[in-house]
Amino acid sequence: MDLALRPEASVVLVALVLVVYFEMTANNFLTDANLQTLSQFVAAPVILACGEIMLLICREIDLSVGQVFALAPFVMEKAYNAGLPVVGAIVAALIVCALVGLVIGLITVHLNVPSFITTLGMFFLITGITLTISRGFPADTPNAGVLNNILGGWGYAEFLWALGLVAVMHTVLRHTRWGLHTIATGGNAIAAAEAGINIDRIKIGNFIITSTLGGFCGILEAFRIGSTDPLAGGSNIMFLGVASGVIGGTAIAGGTGTIIGGLVGGIVLGILQDGFTLQGINAFMFDTIIGGAILLAMIANIQMARWRGMRPQ
């Protein structure tokens, strides 16, 4: 009964229903080739959700992470062409992404600018920087031999990275002091501060985590595709990451959330996108269907929360 009342329970049920539906209506849904495609639909939103969930729990959001996703591969490419080995170029790109998160956090926390505004401005700033350094042209991914397959070239590689990051971030959120302080900050910032929690450090740290994960996700995508486009990512991938967390049970109001729910939410969105593609659903209708699915999942989550509240203690 306790498992049935967990925040992820209703979304797991939705995912199972969708799998059965698409397997019945699209005979090749559960084939290996399509499961690889499905895993690629799922991986990026789930990785971004890992960071966004940490921010949502402490009542913040990052709208710029989709552009960090696009920036990181170009920084990697520039560093590689400057003479760094592939691993060094990746580390350099991730450092730049972490610095972006640091700047966002400092502006939001110390200048009291709402994170919605800070990251909206950073969204356009990073877009301009990416277009400037790329000159509007795609860039080829460095050839690192077998490392290319590990970082995304193999069909399920990006999804395995997503699962690994989910495991790490779930452990951080549920079994470390950082996660406990993140939840306390979102639940009641004043009480958390009075208890000795450095809420500024928690928020800034979670902005850094989110930007770094966004950049790493962009790098994985670049290795999977073999090149990267300056207009890749953007608001679409960011909102899919946020939606994955929200429909998985993370509260917009802060104070509660689940990384596992973000994984399940991302799987639901991936199943919808892949299944509707197989069915040949009109592209103009796709966002409408996705929006309706998100609303239904949220209604189910709210109802489950009510049942948990009504359960005898």
C-alpha positions in Angstrom: 0.0 0.0 0.0 2.9 2.4 0.8 4.4 1.8 -2.6 1.1 2.6 -4.2 1.0 5.9 -2.5 4.5 7.0 -3.4 4.7 10.2 -5.7 6.0 8.1 -8.6 3.3 5.4 -8.4 0.7 7.1 -10.6 3.4 7.9 -13.2 4.7 4.4 -13.3 1.1 3.2 -13.9 0.8 5.7 -16.8 4.1 4.5 -18.3 2.9 0.9 -18.2 -0.4 1.7 -19.8 1.4 3.6 -22.6 3.8 0.7 -23.2 0.9 -1.7 -23.6 -1.0 0.7 -25.8 1.8 1.5 -28.2 2.9 -2.2 -28.4 -0.7 -3.0 -29.4 -1.0 -0.2 -32.0 2.6 -0.2 -33.3 4.0 -3.7 -33.7 7.7 -2.7 -33.7 7.5 -0.7 -30.4 9.4 -3.2 -28.3 12.0 -4.1 -30.9 15.7 -3.5 -30.0 16.1 -0.9 -32.7 13.1 1.1 -31.4 14.1 0.7 -27.8 17.5 2.3 -28.7 15.6 5.2 -30.2 13.3 5.4 -27.1 16.4 5.4 -24.8 17.7 8.4 -26.7 14.4 10.3 -26.3 14.5 9.6 -22.6 18.2 10.2 -21.7 18.6 14.0 -22.2 15.5 15.1 -20.3 16.2 12.8 -17.5 19.8 14.1 -17.1 18.6 17.7 -17.1 15.8 16.7 -14.7 18.4 15.6 -12.1 19.6 19.1 -11.8 16.3 20.9 -12.2 14.7 18.8 -9.4 17.3 19.9 -7.0 16.6 23.5 -7.9 12.8 23.1 -7.8 13.0 21.5 -4.3 14.7 24.7 -3.0 12.2 26.9 -4.9 14.4 27.9 -7.8 14.6 27.1 -11.5 17.1 27.3 -14.4 15.7 28.3 -17.7 19.2 28.6 -19.3 20.3 25.0 -18.9 19.1 24.2 -22.5 21.6 26.8 -23.9 24.4 25.5 -21.6 23.5 22.1 -23.3 24.3 23.8 -26.7 27.4 25.7 -25.5 29.4 22.9 -23.9 30.1 20.9 -27.1 31.5 24.1 -28.8 33.7 24.8 -25.8 34.9 21.2 -26.0 35.6 21.5 -29.7 37.6 24.8 -29.2 39.6 23.3 -26.4 40.3 20.2 -28.4 41.5 22.2 -31.4 43.7 24.3 -29.1 45.6 21.1 -28.3 44.0 19.6 -25.3 43.2 15.8 -25.3 39.6 14.8 -25.6 39.2 14.2 -21.8 40.9 17.5 -21.1 38.6 19.3 -23.5 35.6 17.7 -21.9 36.8 18.8 -18.4 37.4 22.4 -19.7 33.8 22.5 -21.1 32.4 21.3 -17.8 34.4 23.9 -15.9 32.9 26.6 -18.1 29.4 25.2 -17.5 30.0 25.1 -13.7 31.1 28.8 -13.9 27.9 29.7 -15.7 26.0 28.0 -12.8 28.1 29.9 -10.3 27.4 33.3 -11.9 23.6 32.5 -12.0 23.7 31.5 -8.3 25.6 34.5 -7.2 23.3 36.9 -9.0 20.2 35.1 -7.8 21.3 34.8 -4.2 23.4 37.8 -3.4 21.6 40.4 -5.7 18.1 39.0 -4.9 17.2 38.6 -8.5 14.5 36.0 -9.0 16.0 32.9 -10.7 13.4 33.0 -13.4 14.7 36.5 -14.5 18.4 35.6 -14.0 18.3 32.4 -16.0 16.0 34.0 -18.7 18.7 36.7 -19.2 21.4 34.0 -19.2 19.4 32.0 -21.7 19.8 34.8 -24.3 23.3 35.7 -23.3 24.5 32.1 -23.8 22.6 31.8 -27.0 24.6 34.8 -28.3 27.9 33.5 -27.1 27.3 30.1 -28.7 26.3 31.6 -32.0 29.4 33.9 -31.9 32.0 31.2 -31.2 30.4 28.8 -33.7 29.7 31.5 -36.3 26.4 29.8 -36.8 27.9 26.6 -38.1 27.8 23.0 -36.7 31.0 21.5 -35.3 32.2 18.0 -35.6 32.7 15.9 -32.4 36.4 15.0 -31.7 37.3 11.5 -32.7 38.3 9.7 -29.5 38.1 6.1 -30.7 36.4 3.8 -28.2 35.7 6.7 -26.0 33.2 8.0 -28.6 31.1 4.8 -28.0 31.3 5.1 -24.2 30.2 8.8 -24.3 27.2 8.2 -26.6 28.1 6.6 -29.8 26.8 3.2 -28.7 23.0 3.0 -28.9 22.2 2.7 -25.1 25.3 4.7 -23.9 23.5 7.9 -23.1 20.7 6.2 -21.4 23.2 4.2 -19.2 24.8 7.6 -18.3 21.4 8.9 -17.4 20.7 5.9 -15.1 24.1 6.3 -13.4 23.5 10.0 -12.8 20.0 9.2 -11.4 21.5 6.8 -9.0 24.1 9.3 -7.9 21.7 12.2 -7.5 19.1 10.0 -5.8 21.8 9.1 -3.2 22.8 12.8 -2.9 19.2 13.9 -2.3 18.1 11.1 0.0 21.2 10.0 1.9 23.5 13.0 2.2 23.6 16.2 4.3 23.4 18.2 1.0 20.2 16.6 0.0 18.7 17.0 3.5 19.6 20.7 3.5 18.2 21.2 0.0 14.8 19.8 1.2 14.9 21.9 4.3 15.8 25.1 2.3 12.8 24.5 0.1 10.5 23.5 2.9 11.1 26.5 5.1 14.1 28.7 4.3 13.8 30.8 7.5 13.7 27.7 9.8 16.6 26.2 7.8 18.7 29.3 8.3 17.9 29.4 12.0 19.0 25.7 12.2 22.4 26.7 10.9 22.0 25.7 7.2 23.8 27.9 4.8 20.9 28.3 2.3 22.9 30.6 0.0 25.5 27.9 -0.4 22.9 25.2 -1.0 21.2 27.3 -3.8 24.4 28.3 -5.5 25.7 24.7 -5.4 22.5 23.4 -7.0 22.7 26.0 -9.8 26.3 24.8 -10.4 25.1 21.1 -10.4 22.3 21.9 -12.9 24.5 23.8 -15.3 27.2 21.2 -15.2 24.7 18.4 -15.8 23.3 20.4 -18.7 26.7 20.8 -20.3 27.6 17.1 -19.8 24.3 16.2 -21.4 25.1 18.3 -24.4 28.5 16.7 -24.7 26.9 13.2 -24.6 24.5 14.3 -27.4 27.3 15.6 -29.5 29.1 12.2 -29.2 25.9 10.3 -30.0 25.2 12.4 -33.1 28.8 13.0 -34.2 28.3 16.7 -34.5 26.6 19.6 -32.7 24.4 22.5 -33.9 24.6 25.9 -32.2 20.8 25.9 -32.1 20.6 22.5 -30.4 18.9 22.2 -27.0 17.2 25.5 -26.2 13.9 25.9 -24.4 12.5 22.7 -25.7 15.0 20.4 -24.0 14.9 22.5 -20.8 11.1 22.3 -20.5 11.2 18.5 -21.1 13.7 18.3 -18.2 11.5 20.4 -15.9 8.4 18.5 -17.0 10.0 15.2 -16.3 10.7 16.3 -12.7 7.2 17.8 -12.2 5.2 14.9 -13.5 7.4 12.6 -11.6 6.2 14.1 -8.3 8.5 17.2 -7.7 6.5 20.1 -6.3 6.8 23.4 -8.0 6.3 25.1 -4.6 9.5 23.4 -3.3 10.3 21.4 -0.3 9.7 18.0 -1.9 10.8 16.0 -4.9 12.2 12.7 -6.1 15.0 12.0 -8.6 13.5 8.5 -9.3 10.2 10.3 -10.2 12.2 12.5 -12.7 13.4 9.3 -14.3 9.9 7.9 -14.6 8.6 11.2 -15.8 11.2 11.3 -18.5 10.4 7.8 -19.6 6.7 8.7 -19.9 7.6 11.7 -22.1 10.0 9.6 -24.2 7.3 6.9 -24.7 4.8 9.5 -25.8 7.3 11.1 -28.2 8.5 7.8 -29.7 5.1 6.1 -29.8 3.4 9.1 -31.5 6.3 9.2 -34.0 5.7 5.5 -34.9 2.0 6.2 -35.3 2.7 9.1 -37.6 0.9 11.6 -35.5 0.8 15.1 -37.1 3.7 17.2 -35.7 1.3 20.1 -35.1 -0.7 17.9 -32.7 2.3 16.5 -30.8 2.8 19.4 -28.4 -1.0 19.4 -27.7 -0.9 15.7 -26.8 2.2 16.1 -24.7 0.6 19.1 -22.8 -2.6 17.1 -22.2 -0.5 14.1 -20.9 1.4 16.4 -18.5 -1.8 17.8 -17.2 -3.3 14.3 -16.6 -0.1 13.2 -14.9 -0.2 16.2 -12.6 -3.9 15.7 -11.8 -3.1 12.1 -10.8 -0.1 13.2 -8.7 -2.3 15.7 -6.8 -5.0 13.1 -6.2 -2.3 10.7 -4.9 -1.0 13.4 -2.5 -4.6 13.9 -1.2 -4.9 10.2 -0.5 -1.6 10.3 1.3 -2.8 13.2 3.4 -6.1 11.4 4.2 -4.4 8.1 5.2 -4.6 7.3 9.0 -1.4 8.0 10.8 
